């Protein structure tokens, strides 16, 4: 293999379930603990920190909103990568704070592999974390935290990235992932011809094996094994968040978790004395975005971007799905898994399993950094059996941005080279979508819908529909009275026709 071949040589994770807020780590403290574990995993911890020339931190939720900085009483790290560098004794030339998105860990690995292969960077540390559980406990118990960190030095702050929702979508309540993924889920249910009860059980059957993996993973934050019926049954403990998702089927980000990986080249690893048994090769990788706005999607039950970018990754690796031994599908909600499985041609009951960690609702969903945990979990498994291959899929936004990695300890043959994704992105962008209308009026049918809840009651209905006369797509709300929202939950609203009226930029759908 060539000296320029990029490799992963260290992986580390850190989960803190018990420490009181007064003593617990800040977000960058958790990221640094994971980074220390990754450095130790290389076998040359004490001399490697000084060799790091590039340190990238995955953006935390606190900094992931349109207004770049959310004010808190705790403070923050003003230069996150430099804060981590200080804690581990590093002084990198390049300090990067990433964009928003659960695709980011894999996207960074793809980028850094390419930069390593062309000699632009030499030793790279990628890390990320969330300390949301500590923050919640501190606020609940009036504990003052001091998370302000001022670190001098350069910073490449990449900002929050692409706009994933329009003002019109946001005005109708399509704001956060918890509002968007239920819309995909009901579209999937419609496509598969299932009743609400049938689909709830199918989602439970999908996620029950995830809970088993999480229960056996010592790094899980929510490691309780549950049956399909326990996941599907709506109870006071497992209340609806947004229909059709009970609480247990939602990504849970109230965690204290960090994960990190170390990357370098084969030549540099040899120079540093990193044992080849530590080396993991990125055999295939790719990225692609959907049409970013939900209102512009080709449809609401599939993912052309997952299909396209995963195929490119398989072609780069010279492998097919049948060659894969270990799989981690990004699992923030059931629809994310179902759509990915369809795009990959993978059964939702594949005997290889669909998660290595236990998934975001059960292992934990540490913000944008979950997939770093999946990769860090895969690495020791691949080292233990160098003939095995792992597939990692990563998903950002609202099924918006996707990245794929195919890994193995089996050495890469020939030159590492990735193909541009420009052609596949162009194909996705050119796919026909329903025409979208912001001010619809007239007879209409339902494409998909959800009902959003507060702590106890339904409070808002969101509908994506089509005008019967023109087939134009629109977004609307329903009346918010208890009777209407109750009917949306009790009847199969997917079968409804009715009418939509637009007034003052806001649309209201009324069932016939």
ZADREN-411279 format. One record per atom (N, C-alpha, C, O): x negated, y negated, z. Coordinates in steps of 0.02 Angstrom, whole numbers, plus 50000, padded with zeros to 5 digits. Each point is the difference from the previous one (the first is absolute). Example, Ala and Ser with C-alpha at 12.3 -4.5 7.8 and 13.67 -1.06 7.14 Angstrom:
REM residues 2
493405028450390/500454994150000/499554994050000/499485000150033/500704994649931/499584994150003/500394994550037/499754994550008/
REM end
This chain:
REM residues 512
499585006050000/500424994050000/499564993850000/499435000250023/500834994349951/499624993949994/499944996250066/500465000450042/498984996149968/499924996150061/500534994650007/500164998050056/500134999749889/500504994650002/500705002550019/500454996050009/499645010649997/500675002750015/500254997650067/499655000750050/500954996349953/500274997750065/500265005850041/500285004849974/499624994850091/500235005250046/500264996850064/499804994450018/500645009250017/500204998350068/499595004350047/499955006149991/499754990850060/499545003750043/500204999950074/499695003450041/500824992749976/500224999750070/500734998250004/500264996149960/500085006750091/500714998550011/500124999750075/499735004150038/500674991249984/500164999550070/500714997550011/500264996149961/500055006350094/500674997750019/500004998750075/499615002850038/500854992849982/500074998350070/500734998750015/500314995749968/499975008050080/500704999150021/500014998950075/499695003850038/500664991049984/500054998450072/500734999650019/500354995249984/499885009950051/500705000350022/500104997850072/500564998450019/498915001450021/500084999650072/499754993650032/500274998050052/499244998649920/499674994450033/500494994350011/500384998349955/499614998750104/500434994350016/499794994049958/499424999549981/501044996050004/499844994249957/499414996050024/499614997449960/500315001950107/499454996050026/499325002849980/499524996249994/500445010349995/499365003349986/499955002449928/499475002349979/501074997349983/500015002949933/499624995749950/499894994150011/499925009049934/499644996649947/500464995449961/500605001249993/499114993449981/500324995949950/500015003749933/499695005449995/500664992049954/499985003449935/499295001249974/499855005549976/499734989450028/499315001049975/499595004350046/499525003149979/500684997250084/499685004750046/500145007249981/499555004250001/501084997249981/500175006749976/499655001649935/499755005649991/500234989649963/499665001149936/499265001450011/499705004249966/500004992450084/499295001250015/499895006950031/499505003249986/500974999050057/499935006750029/500035005449946/499625004850001/500844994349951/500035004749944/499374999749959/499755005149976/499994988850014/499384999249962/499415003450035/499605003249967/500364996250099/499475003450037/500055007649991/499495003449993/501124999250008/500095007249990/499795002149930/499715005349991/500444990449959/499815001649932/499244999949992/499725004349967/499954990850064/499274999749998/499695006150034/499525003049974/500764998950083/499755006050035/500095006249958/499595004650002/500964995649960/500145005949959/499485001149945/499925005649976/499734989250004/499485000749948/499405003950026/499615002649961/500304997750105/499425003350030/499414995550009/499495002150028/500564991649949/499434995250009/500274993350026/499804994749976/500645005750072/500354994150025/499544994250016/500154994349980/499315006850054/499614994550029/499624996049947/499864994250012/499985008749931/499644996049951/500444997849941/499774996349957/500875006050041/500424998649942/500324993150003/500094996849949/500095000950111/500354993650005/499614994449967/500284995649967/499065004450042/499584994849972/499965000449923/499814995249968/500395010550004/499975000949928/500634997749964/500014999549939/500524999150099/500654998249969/499934993349966/499854994950032/500275005049903/499994993649964/500704997449983/500094994249981/500425010250027/500694998149984/500465002950053/500005006050012/500404989750019/500475002250051/500684997049982/500084993949997/500405010449993/500684997849982/500495002350053/499975005750023/500484989949997/500535001550049/500674999649964/500144995249964/500265009950045/500685000149973/500434995150039/499994999950062/500384996149904/500374994450030/500515002650050/500385004649986/499644992350074/500485002050051/500674996749987/500044995049964/500495007850066/500684997449989/500064992750020/500364996149968/499305002050084/500054993150025/499834994949946/500254994450000/499325007649954/499784995549946/500295001849932/499744998149949/500815005750052/500265002849937/500644996649976/500395003149963/499734990850057/500614996649982/499854993949956/499424997949994/501104999349976/499924994649952/499624994150030/499554997249969/500645001150093/499594995150036/499405003950025/500095004550041/499314993949937/499435004450011/499875001950072/499765005550013/500394990250034/499835001450069/500614999250044/500284994550005/499945010950027/500564999950046/499744997850069/499535003050026/500774991950002/499774997550065/500185004850056/500575002350005/498944999450036/500125004150059/499634996850059/499544996049991/500685005850068/499674997450061/499355003750014/499614997950042/500275007749922/499415004150015/499384997749963/499445001550021/500654994749925/499424998449958/499885005549950/500395004749993/499054994749971/499855004749946/499264999649983/499644995550022/500155009349939/499334999749970/500054995549938/500365001549953/499274993050048/500034995349944/499615002749939/500144998249943/499385006250070/499615003149947/499975007550015/499505002350028/501025001549955/500045006950023/499395004449983/499765003450045/499984996649893/499435004349988/499384998050040/499615004450020/500294989249991/499434997850041/500105001950073/499525001550035/501114998549988/500135002150069/499825007350009/499695001950050/500515002349902/499825007150004/499245000949995/499715003950037/499984992449918/499285000549991/499634998550065/499525003550018/500694991350016/499684998250064/500065005650050/499525001450037/501055001849966/500115005250050/499595006449986/499875003850046/499934997249891/499645006249984/499264998649984/499635004649982/500164989150023/499304998449987/499824999749927/499445001749981/501034996149977/499874999449928/500004992649980/500274995850034/499415002849909/499984993249972/500065000549925/499514998849964/501085002850010/500085001349929/499934993749958/500154994450023/499645006549916/500004994549951/500704998249979/500184994249993/500235011049996/500684999149976/500495001650056/500005005650026/500424989649992/500525001050051/500684998749968/500154994449979/500255010850017/500634999849961/500595001350045/499995004650041/500534991349951/500645001150033/500515001349945/500114995649958/500205010350042/500365002449941/500684996749991/500234996350043/500075005349901/500704998449987/500465004250045/499775004350037/500884994349957/500525003950034/500175006249959/499974999949939/500195005550095/500285005949966/499715006550025/499405000550012/501045004549995/499775006650021/499575003449947/499695005150015/500304992349925/499555002549947/499284997750010/499555002549967/500354992750079/499354996550004/499425004650019/499474999349969/500585005250080/499425004250015/499745003849940/499395000149987/501065003149976/499775003749940/499754995349946/499525001549966/500804992850027/499794995149950/499304997550016/499594999149955/500274999650109/499334997950019/499485005349986/499454998649976/500725007750039/499535005449986/499875000549925/499425000949980/501104998549979/499905000049928/499534994449978/499535001149961/500594993050065/499594994149982/499285001050022/499534998849962/500385003350101/499325000650026/499615005749967/499394999549992/500965005849989/499675005449964/499724997349934/499445001749981/500954994349985/499774997149937/499414995250011/499535000049962/500514996050091/499464995250013/499365003650023/499454997849984/500635007650053/499415004050019/499685003249939/499395000049992/501025002649964/499745003649941/499624995549953/499545002249966/500634991350033/499644995449956/499474996050038/499694995649971/500195006050093/499464996950038/500164993250029/499554996650024/501085001549974/500194993350026/499974999950076/499824994950030/500375010650003/499965000650073/499675006750016/499955004449957/499834996350106/499615006050018/500325004250055/500115005949991/500034991050066/500315003550057/500624996050020/499964994150014/500625009249986/500644996750010/500365003150059/500035006150007/500244989650036/500455002250054/500684997149987/500084994049992/500435010450005/500704997949994/500355001950064/499955005750022/500424989650007/500355001550062/500644996050005/500104995249964/500335006950081/500634996550011/500345002750062/499815005250027/500724991349995/500325001950063/500644996050010/500154995449962/500215006550089/500554996050028/500015001250075/499885005550024/500274989250014/500085000450072/500694997450020/500074996350048/500435005549913/500684997450010/500305002450065/500364996350034/499495009949985/500275002550063/499744996050059/500394998350046/498985000149954/499724995850054/500344993350002/500184997550054/499914999449888/500334993449997/500715000350027/500214995650037/500165009649944/500695000750024/500025000750076/500414996850033/499165007449994/499995001050073/499804993750036/500284998450053/499254998049919/499784993750032/500564994950001/500114996850051/500255002549894/500564995249998/500555002150048/500304995750033/499835010849970/500535002550042/499844999050074/500464998950040/498915001449978/499794999750070/499654993550018/499684999650053/500374995449904/499704993450013/499255000550014/499754996750046/499925007449915/499275000750007/499674995549948/500185000249941/499354995850080/499634995749954/499425003849970/499585002750036/500394997449898/499445003149964/499564994749969/500244994849979/499125006550018/499534995349970/499695003549939/499495003450006/500824995649937/499775003249938/499654995149954/499815001849944/500104992050078/499674995149957/499265001749992/499655000950050/500124999749888/499305001449985/499774995349944/500304999749947/499164996750067/499724995349952/499325002749978/499545000350040/500415001649897/499375002749974/499804996149938/500394999249953/499004998350048/499744996149944/499785004749944/499905006050010/500054991249931/499775003949943/500515000049944/500564997850009/499235004649934/500435000049941/500605004650011/499985004650040/500554993949924/500615004150002/500334999649932/500164994649976/499945011249993/500405000449939/500705002250020/500155006050005/500284989250007/500695001350020/500425000649937/500104995049964/500145010950021/500365001249938/500744998250003/500365000749950/499874996950108/500694997750005/500505005750000/499825005950001/500824992349999/500505005250007/500135003749935/500285005550001/499534991649942/500095003649937/500644998249964/500274994550008/499985010249954/500564998849955/500654998550038/500115002550055/500324993449915/500684999150026/500415006249983/500055002149943/500265000850109/500375006349991/500754999250004/500375004849992/499864989150020/500724998750002/500124992949976/499614995550015/500945003549949/500184993349978/500404996450054/500265003150046/499804990449947/500414996150046/500725002449999/500345000050051/499895001949890/500705002449993/500095006650037/500515001050034/499025003649961/500045006350036/499984998850075/500405002950038/499154992849984/499934998650071/500644996950028/500215001650055/500094993949906/500624996750023/500565005050013/500444998850041/499555006949924/500515005150008/499795005550049/500325005250005/499134993650032/499815004550054/499485005249981/499825004150042/499944995749896/499505004949978/499324997250018/499654997249957/500165003650107/499424996550027/499435004750014/499454999249974/500685005850067/499475004450026/500085007149972/500525001649972/498965002550034/500075007049978/500595003750030/500305004249966/499894994350097/500575003550030/500654998549963/500485003850007/499554990849955/500604998349961/499965003049930/500515001549970/498884999450004/499925002149930/500035007649992/500345002449956/499305001350087/499965007249990/500685003550007/500115005049966/500354992650076/500675003150000/500364999249934/500405004249981/499474990249983/500304999249934/499735005349952/500395002949961/498964998550042/499725005449959/500315006850020/500155004149958/499944996850108/500255006450024/500705001549974/500145005549978/500304989650025/500685001149974/500005000849925/500425003649973/499114993149992/499945001149928/499785007249985/500235003049952/499324999650089/499785007049993/500595004750013/500115004849964/500274993650089/500595004150017/500495000149941/500285005249984/499834989149985/500454999649943/499735004149942/500375003749968/498984995850019/499695003749945/500055007550011/500055003849952/499944998450112/500015007150015/500715002650014/500095006050011/500394989649989/500695002050007/500185002850069/500415004550005/499294992850047/500115002550068/500494995650038/500044993949988/500325009150059/500394996350048/499544997050052/499415001850003/500854993650037/499594997150053/499755005450048/499415000050017/501035004550003/499815005250048/499475004749970/499525001850035/500565000149903/499515004349967/499324996549995/499485003250010/500534990449975/499374996549991/499654998750067/499395000550004/500994997950047/499704999350066/499635006350021/499444999750026/500875006049963/499685006350018/499395001349957/499495002550024/500564995949911/499425000949956/499414995750022/499435002249998/500714991750025/499464995750026/499715003050063/499394999950010/501045002850033/499765003350060/499565006049984/499485001050032/500725002949918/499605005849980/499334997949970/499505003550007/500504990849959/499374997449972/499514998150055/499415001649996/500844995050057/499564997250050/499875004650060/499534998750038/500865006549971/499885004550057/499295002849999/499685000250053/500055002149890/499305002450000/499504994650016/499475001550028/500684992249956/499564994550018/499944999650076/499454998950027/501115001950008/499984999550073/499585005650031/499684999050051/500325006849916/499605005550026/499254998549993/499615001350046/500194995849896/499314998049991/499814994750051/499465000350030/500974994849980/499864994650047/499935002750071/499574997850038/500865007049980/499985002850068/499345003750013/499795000650058/499895001749890/499375003650007/499384995749985/499445002549999/500684991149990/499454995349986/499864995950063/500424995950019/499015004950013/499864996450063/499964992449990/500014996350050/499935001449888/499964992849987/500684996949986/500054993949989/500495010150011/500674997449987/500224995450056/499835000950059/500564994049922/500284995550050/500695002450023/500204999050057/500175004149897/500685002550015/500025007549983/500305001949949/499395002350091/499905006949981/500535004850025/499835005250029/500804993349962/500555004450022/500265004049942/500214997249950/499795009550056/500285004149947/500764999950004/500285000650055/500044998649888/500734999749998/500265004349942/499665000949950/500935001850059/500325004049948/500324995449949/500074993950011/500125009049932/500354996249949/500644996950027/500164994349984/500215009450057/500624997450028/499874994350048/500384995250002/499095005350038/499844994550046/499844993649962/500184994650022/499485006149922/499834994149959/500614997249965/500064993949992/500405010449988/500574997949960/500594997550041/500394995849977/499695006750084/500574998250041/499924992950028/499494998350030/501024997649961/499994993250025/500265000050072/500565002250013/499024995550032/500144999850072/499794993350027/499694996149964/500475002350099/499764993750028/499244999449997/499734994549990/499915011150019/499274999849995/499774999549928/499504996949985/500885006249970/499825000349929/500524996049960/500315002749954/499774991050064/500514995749970/499794998049929/499415000349983/501084997649978/499844997349934/499614993550007/500154995850042/499345003549915/499654993649992/500294996549939/500294994550006/499645008549936/500374998149940/500235006549967/499595004449985/501054996250003/500295006049972/499685001749933/499924995649958/499885010850030/500155006050039/499445002350046/499955006050013/499634989550013/499435002150040/500134999250075/500044994450024/500025011250012/499954999550073/499294998150020/499545000349960/500384997750102/499364997450025/499425004649987/499464997749981/500645008950028/499445004649995/499735000649929/499455002649990/500924994949960/499775000549931/499674993749975/499864999449940/500024995850104/499674993849982/499275000050022/499835002850052/499744994349907/499314998850020/499994996350066/500394995450011/499175006750034/499974996950067/499314996850009/499505003450006/500514990049996/499364996350001/499804997650069/499494996750007/500905004950044/499834997950068/499475004750029/500135003850046/499274995849925/499465004650017/499374996150017/499944994049986/499585009550044/499324997650008/499555005249966/499815005050030/500034993749908/499625004849960/499514996649953/500154994649973/499285008450017/499514997649952/499695005749963/499955005650025/499824993049914/499655005149960/499494996549956/500094994249981/499365009350004/499464997149961/499655005449960/500005005950019/499684992149925/499575004549962/499374996149981/500004993949994/499455009949995/499374997349978/499865002849931/500075006049988/499724989749965/499845002049932/499304997749981/499754994950024/499935009049933/499364998149972/499895004049937/500485003049974/498924997050000/499835003949940/499605006250020/499745000450056/500235004449899/499605006050013/499284998150013/499685002750046/500054992849914/499304998050008/499884996750068/499505001650033/500934994049988/499924996650064/500095004950057/499644999650050/500835005149943/500115005050053/499375004350009/499815001650056/499875000249889/499385003850004/499464995950035/499635002550042/500324991249938/499504995550030/500104999350075/499514999850038/501114999849984/500164999150070/499985006550040/499994999950061/500005005749904/499995006450034/500685002550023/500055003650049/500484994549915/500675002550016/500075007049970/499905001049940/500265003750102/500045007049980/500515000949944/500574997650006/499255005949939/500485001149946/500655003450021/500504999549966/499495004050091/500625003150024/500514994850021/500595001750009/499214992149998/500464994550018/500324996849939/500494996450006/499245004949935/500204996349941/500695002249974/500145005949993/500284989249992/500645001149968/500034995949936/499834994050000/500375009149946/500004996849934/500714998049980/500485003650011/499574990449960/500634997549972/500025002349927/499734996649956/500595009050032/500015002949933/500474996449953/499874999649940/500664997750087/500494996549958/500334994550038/500125000650060/500054993949905/500354994550033/500344995749948/499794999849942/500724996750079/500344995349956/500484995750041/500125001450059/500154993549909/500484995550031/500504997749948/499854999849940/500754998550081/500494996949956/500564997050043/500145002450055/500174992549919/500574996850033/500645001449961/499995000749938/500564999750098/500654999749967/500124992949976/499604995550014/500945003449949/500254993249993/500154997750071/500425003150034/499264991749989/499964998850072/500674998350033/500135002350055/500304994049911/500644998350030/500485005949994/500045003149947/500314998550107/500485005549998/500544998749948/500235004749968/499964989150024/500534998449951/499785001349929/500415000349955/498945000650033/499745001249933/499775007249988/499745001549946/500365002950103/499765006949992/500355003649943/500574998549982/499085006349989/500285004149947/500625003650025/500524999949967/499435003150091/500575002650037/499815000050074/499444997950017/501015004350026/499874999550072/499905006850032/500055000750061/499825004549898/499915006650028/499375003549976/499915005950013/499654990549951/499395003249975/499434995050001/500104994050012/499295008449976/499414995850001/499565001349940/499585004550002/500504991849944/499535000649944/499284998750020/499545003149972/500344992550076/499314998350019/499665005850035/499405001149989/500955002650053/499705005950031/499855005249946/499455002950000/501014998349954/499895004949948/499404998249957/499595004249984/500364989549997/499464997849955/499325000050035/499525002649972/500454994650088/499334999450030/499755006750027/499405001249999/501055003150024/499785006550024/499755004349942/499515003650006/500834995849936/499775003749942/499304997749979/499585004149982/500294989550021/499344997449983/499485002650049/499445001749980/500744998750084/499535002550050/499855007449988/499425002250005/501095001749978/499895007149985/499555000949939/499565004349999/500564991649950/499595000549940/499274998250015/499545003249974/500354991850067/499324998150019/499665005750037/499405001349990/500975002150054/499725005450040/499945006549960/499645004650021/500704995849922/500015006249963/500385005550037/499835005949996/500694992050040/500395004750041/500744999149986/500214995149968/500185009750055/500734999649998/500265000850071/499625001550046/501034997649961/500315000750066/499885007050029/499935000850061/500035004249896/499905006950024/499315000950031/499905004650040/499624991049944/499325000550028/499944996950069/499495000650033/501044996049990/499974996350062/500175004650059/500475003949996/499144995550057/500115004150060/500314996050057/500405002750039/499424991049968/500224995750055/500364994049971/499764996949953/500815001350076/500424994749972/500224995350056/500225002350053/499724991249935/500324995150044/500374995049956/499704995749967/500975004850034/500434995449964/500194994350047/500215001250057/499734992649920/500184994350042/500735000650021/500435001249958/499704998150106/500645002550028/500344995050045/500255001950054/499774991749926/500314995050044/500745001450011/500274998750054/500075003949895/500715001850003/500105006249955/499575001349957/500975002450052/500105005949957/499984998449926/499725003949961/500574990450019/500024998549928/499314999449970/499895001749942/499624995850097/499324999349975/499715006949983/499645000849951/500525004250091/499755006849988/500385003249942/499695003049956/500974996250043/500415003149947/499814997449931/499935003949953/499984989550042/499824997049936/499305002249978/499895001549942/499644998850106/499325002149982/499995007349978/499675001749951/500705002650084/500025007049981/500285000849930/499745003949960/500794992550024/500285000349933/499504997749948/499925003249947/499724991450068/499524997349952/499415004849989/499735000349945/500095003450107/499445004649996/500205006949974/499575004049982/501084997450016/500225006749984/499895004850057/499855005949990/500234991650070/499845003750062/500655001450037/500414995550010/499695010750011/500605001750039/499954996950069/499474999950031/501094997649994/500024997250068/499895005450053/499874998550058/500185007849923/499875005650046/499375003849981/499935005950016/499614990749950/499385003349979/499655003150060/499924996750051/499865009649945/499715003450058/499344996950023/499785001450056/499904994649903/499384996750021/500144994450051/499554997850035/501075000149968/500184994450044/499894993449966/499634999649951/500694995250075/499984993449969/499654994850043/499954994249980/499805007850078/499664995250044/499425003450035/500045005950018/499424990449992/499435002450039/500024997350072/499735003250045/500574991149964/500014996750066/500645001350039/499985000550061/500585000049904/500665000150031/500444994549973/500615000050013/499114995249950/500394994949967/500154993950043/499935000250061/500264994449906/500084993650034/500544999850054/499914996450048/500655007349946/500494999950055/499805004150061/500294999250053/499215005249940/499855004850053/499274999750023/499874999850060/499675000249894/499304998550018/499944992850022/499664998550050/500674997149914/499964992850013/499884996349935/499675002649955/500594991450041/499924995949940/499624993650015/500304994750007/499035005849998/499604994150019/499944994949943/499474999149971/501074997750014/500004994549952/499795002149931/500235005149974/499324991049996/499765001449933/499475005549999/499785002049946/500015000550112/499405004350003/500155007450006/499545004050010/501104998149984/500155007150011/499575004649957/499735005050026/500204993649910/499665004749956/499265000950017/499705005149982/500014990250054/499315001050024/499995005950049/499525003850002/501014996950037/500055005850046/500075006549960/499705005050018/500694994949929/500085006049959/499335002149970/499835006050001/499804989249974/499345001549970/499525002450053/499635004949990/500374991850068/499555002050055/500185007050026/499575003750022/501084998149976/500215006750020/499785005249949/499815005650019/500224992649917/499815004849947/499265001650001/499815005649983/499774989750034/499285000949991/499715006050038/499655004049969/500474996950095/499735006050033/500295006549974/499675005250002/500954994649975/500315006049971/499655001949935/499895005949987/499934989249974/499655001349937/499285002350013/499755004449964/499934992850086/499335002350017/500005007350021/499535003849987/501004998250047/500045006950026/500095005049943/499825005850007/500444991949936/500095004449942/499864995949937/500464997149972/498915002750007/499804995749944/500355001549934/499954996049953/500395009650041/500345001549938/500704996949997/500325000249947/499904997050108/500684997350001/500024992849974/499504996450001/501085001649975/500124993249976/500604997150037/500485003550016/499484990049998/500554996550035/500284994649955/499634996549966/501035002750036/500354994749965/500304995350051/500375002050044/499464991649950/500274994850044/500374994949956/499724997349953/500925001550063/500364994649967/500134994450049/500135001350059/499834992649918/500094994150043/500494995249967/499994999149939/500434997950101/500574996149975/500054993550039/499995000050062/500064994449903/500054993650032/500654996449983/500275000949946/499974995150101/500594995849988/500645004050002/500125003750048/500294995749901/500655003249995/499985004949942/500344999049949/499275006450058/499835004349943/499734995749944/500195000949942/499374994450075/499794994949952/499315001449970/499914999549939/499615002350104/499305000549980/499745006850021/500105002250056/499555001149898/499815007050013/499275001249983/499724996949955/499975007550083/499315002149987/499945007350017/500345002650045/499215000849920/499915007250008/499265001650005/499594997049966/500245007950077/499325002550004/499995007550002/500435003150031/499094999949935/499895007350000/499295001150026/499514997749970/500435006050085/499385000650037/499785007450005/500425004549999/498934996650007/499745006650014/499284999450024/499654995249983/500125009750056/499295000550016/499615003449944/499395000250001/500975002549951/499685002949941/499684994549959/500334995149984/499025005449999/499654994549967/500304998149933/500265004249963/499704989550022/500224997349936/499465001449947/499414999250013/500815002949929/499535001349945/499984994149953/500534997349981/498885000650000/499934994549953/500094993350032/499974999350061/500144995649898/500044993150024/500704998550026/500505001849970/499534994850088/500654997850027/500224993949960/499644995149995/500955005349978/500264994549960/500755000250002/500315005249986/500004989250029/500734999650000/500234995949940/499674995349979/500905006849994/500294996549943/500434994350025/500325000550052/499704994149911/500444994450016/500725002450000/500205004349961/500204992850084/500715001750002/500424995149959/500615000050005/499074995849955/500374994949963/500525003049953/500554997449993/499275008249974/500485002949953/500615002950035/500564999249977/499325004250080/500595002850034/500424994550031/500625000550001/499064994250023/500404994450027/500414996749945/500574998050011/499135001449930/500374997149944/500605004349981/500534997349983/499385009350019/500575004449984/500574999250050/500584999749981/499244999850083/500524999050052/500354993449990/500624999650003/498994995149986/500304993449991/500464999649940/500474996049999/499395008349950/500404999849939/500625004350003/500414999949954/499685004050099/500585004450005/500644995850006/500014995050037/500525006949928/500624996050002/500345000450068/500035005450030/500214989049993/500364999550063/500684996949987/500094996449951/500405004850093/500644996649992/499914992450005/499594997650040/500784998849921/499984992750005/500274998050068/500515002750023/499154992550010/500224997850067/500344993349995/499764995549964/500795003750072/500374993750000/500064997550072/500205003850045/499634989949967/500034997350068/500694997750019/500174999850060/500244998449892/500674997450015/500535004349965/500304997849951/499825008350074/500485004549967/500724998450021/500134997950056/500325003249899/500714999550014/500375005149959/499905000549939/500555003450094/500405004649962/500025007050029/499755001250055/500555003249908/500065007050021/499315003250003/499564998649959/500355005750091/499325002650012/500035006950031/500515002150027/498925001349969/499925006650032/499354999950041/499584995649992/500365009350053/499445000450045/499435004049968/500115005549974/499284991750027/499405003949982/499715003150063/499825005950000/500124990250053/499795002550066/500194994950052/500204994449984/499735007450079/500204995550055/499685002250065/499735005550005/500304990150044/499825001850069/500424995850047/500284994949981/499745007350081/500314996250055/499484999150054/499715004950023/500164988949997/499494998550049/500324999250069/500554997450007/499105005050044/500255000150069/499594995550045/499404998849987/500924998750066/499614997350056/499905005850049/499995005749978/499934993050085/499865005450047/500565005150005/499895005950016/500724991949970/500575004650010/500505000249942/500335005149991/499724989549971/500564999549952/499764998249930/499474997049992/500925004849957/499854997749932/500124992549995/500504997550026/499054999049939/500064992749997/499984997349929/500204994249989/499565009849962/499944997249933/500005005649948/499675005150008/500704993849938/499985004649944/499634996949942/500124994249982/499435009649988/499634997849941/500165004749943/499975006150007/500214991149935/500205003949942/499574998149941/499884994049988/499885010949975/499754998849933/500495003449953/500145005950006/500114990249947/500535002649957/499914998049928/499504996949981/500985005149978/500014998449929/500684997149980/500525002550022/499474992449938/500624997449971/500265005149949/499635002549958/501024999150047/500285005149956/499994997949927/499905004249956/500194989450030/500044997849931/499324999749966/499955001849941/499534996050094/499354998949968/499455004750025/499465000249969/500665003550084/499515004450032/499414996150030/499485002850015/500614990749994/499484996050034/499965001950074/500515001250032/498884999149994/499895001650070/500054993650042/499824994649978/500445006250083/500044994350046/499875002550071/500035006050014/499844989350030/499975001450072/500534995950034/500124994249982/500205008750068/500544996650035/500045002550072/499705005150018/500674991350021/500195002350067/500745001850000/500374998149954/499845005450096/500715001250010/500254995550056/499604996650032/501045003349979/500264996750060/499695003550061/499865006049999/500034990250054/499655002850059/500475001750057/499785000650057/500865000249928/500475001950053/499935007450014/499765003849958/500454998350102/499915006950022/500365004949955/499755005549989/500834992649984/500395004549958/499615001649936/499935005849981/499824989049985/499645001149938/499375004150011/499875004849964/499744993450087/499375003650013/500155007250022/499625004649983/500924996350054/500195006750020/500185004349940/499835005949997/500534991249955/500195003749940/499385001949959/499985005349970/499524990450029/499385001549964/499635005950030/499655003649965/500444997550100/499675005550033/500425006449997/499735005549997/500934993850003/500445005950003/500165002849931/500055006149992/500034989549959/500165002249932/499355000449960/499494997250020/500535006249924/499425000249957/500024993849955/500305000049947/499364994850076/500044993549966/499685000249931/500134995649959/499455009550028/499705000649933/500525000949946/499884998349942/500705004350076/500525001449951/500464994049989/500465000349959/499414994250077/500474994349999/499914995749937/499454999149974/501114998450003/500004994449954/500344994250037/500305000950052/499634993249919/500294994250032/499854993849959/499985000249939/499904994350095/499864993749966/499464996250038/499935000850061/499704995149903/499494995950030/500144992749982/500194998449944/499714997350105/500114992849991/499374996350023/499725001650053/500074993549908/499414996050018/500214993050017/500354996649962/499445001150098/500144993150021/499394997250035/499755002850049/500014991649926/499444996550033/499375004250005/499624999350048/500265004949903/499405004050000/500045006550038/499535003950002/501054997250031/500105006250038/500565004149968/500514997449980/499375009150016/500475004549967/500345004550051/499685002450047/500974998949943/500385004450044/500355005349959/500354998549952/499545007850067/500345005649968/500575002350044/499935000650061/500655000649907/500585002550035/500245006349966/500134999949939/499935005550098/500235006349972/500734999549980/500394996550032/499805007149916/500694999949977/500445003750049/500615000549990/
REM end
